Amino acid sequence: MLVDRRGCLLLSVLGAAAALSASGHFVHAEDPSLADEILRALTPTATTRSLSTQPAEQAKFVDSLKKKPADSLAPDERQRLATLAKDMPAFDVRINFEFNSDSIGPAAAQAIKEVGKALTSPQLTGNTFVIAGHTDGKGSDAYNQGLSERRAQAVKSYLVEKYNIPPETLLAVGYGKTMLKNTNNPLAPENRRVQIVNMADKNVANKQ
């Protein structure tokens, strides 16, 4: 299990309510070693489950979501994806989106650049990654769901365009405010996040 480190606006996911965010890191975007931190966190270990070792219908389900935009996933699909991603290698990165915006400005691009460096490393090439967005508790369910989906989709598009990461290896999903990391303070900055999760379908751990 990975140990969290504090940040502000982040990249995160939660499995079936809280599972995924429990496995993420929190690091400031300006940290010069961020790409290395992401790489280490997302590299599978010997105990990491892999899509290739799970029942065929589960791998097929994940494949069926890869071509779907984040706003087209049904609630039951999001829930099942979170369950499958439980305990997979994950990392939370601070991404400074403007208020009520999914645009990738200079501040947001700085953090995503480090994600791109990590995901294009030889150790991670060819794996499937979930990019899931979350918001804090302010605002309506519908508003936050849409915002989380747009931000996750924006991160995916940026990685595909700027780092030539195959779109079929990135799966964007939004969870709105349904999976708060800090339930004691719904408005806490750590609730505003997107998480990168390595589904490890190449079973990299067995090659180490």
C-alpha positions as CSV (number, residue, x, y, z in Angstrom):
1,M,0.0,0.0,0.0
2,L,1.4,3.4,-0.9
3,V,1.7,6.2,1.6
4,D,-0.1,9.5,0.8
5,R,1.8,12.8,0.6
6,R,0.0,16.1,0.8
7,G,-0.8,18.3,-2.3
8,C,-3.6,20.7,-3.4
9,L,-5.4,20.0,-6.6
10,L,-4.7,16.4,-7.6
11,L,-5.1,13.5,-10.0
12,S,-7.0,10.4,-8.2
13,V,-9.6,7.5,-8.2
14,L,-11.3,5.4,-5.6
15,G,-12.3,1.9,-5.8
16,A,-16.0,1.1,-5.1
17,A,-16.0,4.2,-2.8
18,A,-12.6,4.6,-1.3
19,A,-10.3,1.8,-2.6
20,L,-8.3,3.6,-5.3
21,S,-7.5,6.8,-3.5
22,A,-6.1,4.8,-0.6
23,S,-3.3,3.7,-2.9
24,G,-2.3,7.1,-4.2
25,H,0.6,9.6,-3.5
26,F,0.2,13.3,-3.2
27,V,3.1,15.4,-4.5
28,H,3.6,19.1,-5.4
29,A,3.7,19.6,-9.2
30,E,6.9,21.7,-8.9
31,D,8.8,18.7,-7.3
32,P,11.7,18.1,-9.8
33,S,11.6,14.3,-9.0
34,L,7.9,14.0,-9.7
35,A,8.2,11.9,-12.9
36,D,10.5,9.5,-11.0
37,E,8.0,9.3,-8.1
38,I,5.2,8.6,-10.5
39,L,7.2,5.9,-12.3
40,R,8.1,4.1,-9.1
41,A,4.5,4.3,-7.8
42,L,3.0,3.0,-11.0
43,T,5.5,0.2,-11.6
44,P,3.8,-3.1,-10.7
45,T,5.2,-5.3,-7.9
46,A,5.3,-9.0,-7.6
47,T,1.9,-8.9,-5.8
48,T,0.2,-6.7,-8.3
49,R,-2.8,-8.2,-10.0
50,S,-2.9,-8.0,-13.8
51,L,-5.7,-7.9,-16.3
52,S,-4.0,-10.8,-18.0
53,T,-4.4,-12.9,-14.9
54,Q,-8.0,-12.0,-14.3
55,P,-11.1,-13.7,-15.8
56,A,-11.4,-13.0,-19.5
57,E,-14.7,-11.1,-19.1
58,Q,-13.0,-8.6,-16.8
59,A,-10.3,-7.7,-19.3
60,K,-12.9,-7.6,-22.0
61,F,-14.9,-5.2,-19.9
62,V,-12.0,-2.8,-19.5
63,D,-11.2,-3.0,-23.2
64,S,-14.9,-2.1,-24.0
65,L,-14.5,1.2,-22.1
66,K,-11.3,2.4,-23.7
67,K,-13.0,4.0,-26.7
68,K,-15.7,5.7,-24.6
69,P,-15.4,9.3,-23.6
70,A,-15.6,9.8,-19.8
71,D,-19.1,11.3,-20.0
72,S,-20.5,8.2,-21.7
73,L,-19.7,5.8,-18.9
74,A,-22.8,4.6,-17.0
75,P,-22.8,4.6,-13.1
76,D,-22.5,0.8,-13.0
77,E,-19.6,0.8,-15.4
78,R,-17.7,3.4,-13.2
79,Q,-18.4,1.3,-10.1
80,R,-17.2,-1.9,-11.7
81,L,-14.1,-0.2,-13.0
82,A,-13.3,1.1,-9.6
83,T,-13.6,-2.3,-8.1
84,L,-11.3,-3.9,-10.7
85,A,-8.7,-1.1,-10.1
86,K,-8.7,-1.7,-6.3
87,D,-5.1,-2.1,-5.0
88,M,-3.6,-1.5,-8.4
89,P,-0.5,0.8,-8.5
90,A,-1.8,4.4,-8.4
91,F,-0.5,8.0,-8.0
92,D,-2.2,11.3,-7.3
93,V,-0.7,14.4,-8.8
94,R,-1.6,18.0,-8.2
95,I,-3.1,19.7,-11.3
96,N,-3.9,23.3,-11.1
97,F,-7.1,23.7,-13.2
98,E,-8.7,27.1,-13.3
99,F,-12.0,27.4,-11.3
100,N,-14.8,25.7,-13.1
101,S,-12.6,24.8,-16.1
102,D,-11.2,21.8,-17.8
103,S,-8.7,23.7,-19.9
104,I,-5.0,22.7,-19.6
105,G,-3.3,26.0,-18.9
106,P,0.4,26.5,-18.1
107,A,0.0,25.6,-14.4
108,A,-1.9,22.4,-15.2
109,A,0.5,21.5,-18.0
110,Q,3.4,21.5,-15.7
111,A,2.1,18.6,-13.7
112,I,0.8,16.6,-16.6
113,K,4.2,16.9,-18.3
114,E,5.6,14.9,-15.4
115,V,2.9,12.3,-15.9
116,G,3.7,12.1,-19.6
117,K,7.4,11.5,-18.8
118,A,6.5,8.6,-16.5
119,L,3.9,6.9,-18.7
120,T,6.3,7.0,-21.7
121,S,9.1,5.2,-19.8
122,P,10.0,1.7,-21.0
123,Q,8.9,0.2,-17.7
124,L,5.3,1.4,-18.2
125,T,4.9,1.3,-22.0
126,G,2.0,-0.8,-23.2
127,N,0.0,-0.9,-20.0
128,T,-3.5,0.4,-19.6
129,F,-4.0,3.4,-17.3
130,V,-7.2,4.7,-15.8
131,I,-7.3,8.5,-15.5
132,A,-10.1,9.4,-13.0
133,G,-11.3,12.8,-11.9
134,H,-12.8,13.8,-8.6
135,T,-14.1,17.1,-7.2
136,D,-14.7,18.4,-3.7
137,G,-18.2,18.5,-2.1
138,K,-19.2,22.0,-3.2
139,G,-22.0,22.2,-5.7
140,S,-24.6,19.7,-7.1
141,D,-24.0,16.1,-7.9
142,A,-24.6,16.7,-11.6
143,Y,-22.3,19.7,-11.8
144,N,-19.4,17.9,-10.1
145,Q,-19.9,14.7,-12.1
146,G,-19.6,16.6,-15.3
147,L,-16.6,18.6,-14.2
148,S,-14.7,15.5,-13.1
149,E,-15.4,13.8,-16.4
150,R,-14.3,16.8,-18.5
151,R,-11.0,17.2,-16.5
152,A,-10.2,13.5,-16.8
153,Q,-10.9,13.6,-20.5
154,A,-8.8,16.7,-20.9
155,V,-5.8,15.0,-19.2
156,K,-6.2,12.0,-21.5
157,S,-6.4,14.1,-24.6
158,Y,-3.3,16.1,-23.5
159,L,-1.3,13.0,-22.9
160,V,-2.3,11.6,-26.3
161,E,-1.5,14.8,-28.2
162,K,1.6,15.9,-26.5
163,Y,3.3,12.6,-25.6
164,N,2.0,10.3,-28.3
165,I,0.6,7.9,-25.8
166,P,-1.8,5.5,-27.6
167,P,-5.4,6.5,-26.8
168,E,-6.4,2.8,-26.4
169,T,-4.1,2.6,-23.4
170,L,-5.8,5.4,-21.5
171,L,-9.3,5.2,-20.0
172,A,-10.9,8.4,-18.7
173,V,-13.6,8.3,-16.0
174,G,-15.2,10.8,-13.6
175,Y,-16.5,10.3,-10.1
176,G,-17.6,13.8,-9.2
177,K,-18.0,14.2,-5.4
178,T,-19.1,10.7,-4.7
179,M,-15.7,9.5,-3.4
180,L,-14.3,12.2,-1.2
181,K,-10.8,11.5,0.1
182,N,-11.3,13.7,3.1
183,T,-14.9,12.9,4.2
184,N,-14.5,15.0,7.4
185,N,-14.0,18.1,5.3
186,P,-15.8,17.9,1.9
187,L,-14.3,21.2,0.7
188,A,-10.7,20.1,1.5
189,P,-8.3,20.6,-1.5
190,E,-7.2,17.0,-1.4
191,N,-10.7,16.0,-2.6
192,R,-10.1,17.8,-5.9
193,R,-8.0,15.3,-7.7
194,V,-7.5,12.9,-10.6
195,Q,-5.7,9.7,-10.2
196,I,-3.5,7.6,-12.5
197,V,-4.0,3.9,-12.0
198,N,-1.9,1.2,-13.7
199,M,-4.1,-1.7,-14.7
200,A,-0.9,-3.6,-15.5
201,D,-2.4,-5.7,-18.4
202,K,1.0,-6.6,-19.6
203,N,1.7,-8.3,-16.3
204,V,5.0,-6.3,-16.0
205,A,5.5,-7.6,-12.4
206,N,6.3,-11.0,-13.7
207,K,9.1,-9.6,-15.8
208,Q,11.0,-8.0,-13.0
